[in-house]
Amino acid sequence: MELGWGNETTKLMSHNVGLITSNGPFGNNIMTCEWIMRTSFNPAIVAVSIAKPRATYANIMKTKEFGISFAAYDQNIIASVSGNNSAKIVDKIKILEELGFKFHKAKKINVLMVEGAAVKFECKIIKRIPAGDHVIFLAEILDAESSGKTPLLYHAGKFYTTGEIIQKPSPEGLEKIREIIMKHRKSSA
């Protein structure tokens, strides 16, 4: 089965907006990436899925490091420029700087990080896993920083920010769930 870009089913998945920064054969670069997942608390490890033809892929393969800046609610322009252009054709960092956005050097790796991002991770590759038309990079987080800003979210081809809070089940509801779980507990547990 193939679920290509813009597929109606996969459009319903929701993601944070990750801005992957790298430095290598294509210079300092930034790309929008929604396929990012935390995989371990200790050590702190993330998984990032990137297509082989991307300039970001070439940069990461050369240096074995990258930054992740999760875009804040007011950084939709950065996400759009980074996701709709290629570092093989244009200098996205220079474009974004001319638009008024700022970057700073990472503390522990040789990449730029996005000023004002909701969360920033500095990452070093520990494993590369081929996965269809993409490659999954498992990377240890060497440094993490939060600005306290609300993150930008991506769903159904549109940007969002957090909105209405959906309450968790009430204490009474949780007690009923716990009773039902105990009723259906397997004897070997």
Steps between C-alpha positions, in 0.01 A plus 500: 500500500616854436384803698655791311531866590159663550317170550159568658552234769847609610397867494297426813814429701605789724862603565722755663688705241865402521764720339806285430822699476818355355837606363697313237541483121201733453613743773280606788153375420152473648216268402150450635441147629188359657635146545676534835447275801657466844609139551679492839514701821838375622703557301290761321456372144289625208417350162483721190393373158654677197482421127833413335482762221482790749792737557442445872563127454835572330600746774412255779677210329818709481500639857290246698327783688198730472283737697126484557319824575131437557333807352311732731147620418638818337746321267269376224694705243823319594320168459359598161830630358694202639252244371431640154855567380817296449850586620616356168343809336485781758660606829203463736692639799577825312136524383372460857754749638387754241143439615611592855552159660807429710725202555777425749782246514420179684690438825625145434481444123588700187154609384277804533193493725180702456462793740163502677413137426275327753756223565851438367699174492863459395542146365778255411422196282531160668333284232371523144207276396386477135118523489350494151554831322627660824775434753434508873779662698511406868682775682600571856394842629814673627330823608136604543347842556144630532385857447160448663329611177200307369594261217374518144299195393430357153179319408316442170739727310449795737682655795338518843590581856365338812139586565215368706607261773322165490470381859633162608244259650363605841616317817169312495552406135855386571375284791243334271771435239728353770217267617439378144874446446522291819195298389677410172848446642672188371588241761870489405542874569 
